[in-house]
Each structure stands twice: as structure tokens, then as C-alpha cells.
């Protein structure tokens, strides 16, 4: 047998040429027997001369021409450390699928939810303001405030029913003549124990000497009057000059009290309607008599 590539003689049964290394290809006439070296017909499976099975022709690997990268694939060629272009190209970038874009996140309906909540809140606020306006117009708000606000003082109606004065005398202190006191006087303090504002107080002072004996001119009028008045629970204090030089003690007896009332309280427009009312001490005469006998 001869090599088809270089023409050198090849022993029977050889698969590669010893001179050029090329693969031995069977001729078109048939396959060569590996035992006796005789040629056989292509369709023979056994040698017609020695009866040995014929070996199939070895497969010739296909030869591929070197691939030259195109300009579009120039980015796929990697430079060698010495700066020269390698003898083989990298896989073309055209064969690599581009990365897919990340899937869009589902839209969250946050803005629409906030808008709906805002509209609901605005609607509820409008309804509440409307109810408050209606309540105020009808006088309900005054009643609600009257019930909610803490009670200060005793009801005037209750004081009248018990015959008690809406004002208490909490202090009656004598200030004798001294370097700091030009005229002998009394420091008197009144406290409003009612639930109404007090505008004026009329009272009588029963005077005694230092031993507690009633003076001959024992009576002296006193009182309190101020535009702003005394709020429930508040107390005012003032000086009352003494007309008797021998006086050293005194007892104050309330005669009349002028207070502010509101008969239209709790009704529409009643918050600006005030009336000055007078309380007269029903026990005034008895208290004066008891003070004189003291």
C-alpha cells in the first residue's frame, strides 16, 4: 500500500503513514485486509483471501480553516502579555446572547392609597366641623362645655337655699399706728365661694377695743367694688382705714353681694348676655345683734 499524501510505502494494516503521519485511507476499490494485505471489494465484511474480518476505515477528522475575526468581533481577541495578537480568536461575541433586562417590579399603588386616605380624612374633618358649628348654633356646645369643665365654687342657688353668703371673710387684721402706718387700718380679705363672678360687696364692721369691749361708735361701713370682679374660688385683699382711734379688733358682717348671672346660659347668644344680680343677707340683723352682744 502507498500513502495517498506522500506516496511512501505503507505496510498492510497500518493506519498512519510513518513518513508524514497522514491517515491511511482505503481506496475506493475496497478495503485492505489487515491480515494478508489483499484488497477486497467495498461491500465485503470478511477478506475473500484469508477469511479474516475486515477493519472499517478510520474516520478522518475534518480539517477546519482558521477563523479570522471580523471587525465586529475584534473585542473578543485578547492581547497576549507581550502585546501581540494571539494565534487563535476568542469565541465571537455575536454568539453570546446579551444579558436580559431585569424584569420591572410591579407598580405599588402607594400614591393612590395615600390620596384615598387623605380624601377620607378631609371628609371626616369637614363633617366634624359641620357638627360642631351646628352644635354651637343650637347651644349644645355651651351645655357640653358646662358639663365637662370642672366645677368651681358652690352653686348660687344652693347658697340661697341655705341662706349662706357667697362671700367669706378670711382675714380681718388690725394695723396700729406706727412708723410705717400713718393711719390705723384693718387688712380685710374676701373669698368668693360661689360659682358666679362677684362684682361688689357691702359689709359692716363691728369695732372693739383691745380688751374686746364694744366701742361706743362701734359701726363702720366697708366693702369691695371692682370692675373686673372676683372669679369663683379667688380671693381679694384690701385696707380699710379705721375711724375710731381706740379700735383694735373688728368683726365683718356681709350685708349685700352683687354677682353676675347669665339667665340665657346654654342658649344661642347667651354667652354675651350678663345680668348683675344682688344677694341680700337674710340673717344680717341677727348677726349684727350677736356681734353687739359679744
Buried (B, 14 or more C-beta within 10 A) or exposed (E): BEBBBEEEEBEBBBEEBEEEEBBBEBEEEBBBBBBBBBBBEEEBEEBEEEEEEBBEBEEEEEEEEEEEBEEEBEEBEEEEEEEEEEEEBEEBEEEEEEEEEEEEEEEEEEEEEEEEEEEEEEEEEEEEEEEEEEBBEEBBBBBBEEEEEEEEBBEBEEBEEEEBBBBEBEEBEBBEEEEEEEEBBBEBBBBBBBBBBBBBBBBBBBBBEEEEEBBEEBBBEBBBEEEEBBEBEBBBEBEBEBBBEBBBBBBBBBBBBBBEBBEBBBBEEBBEEBEEBEBEBEEBEEBBEEBEEE
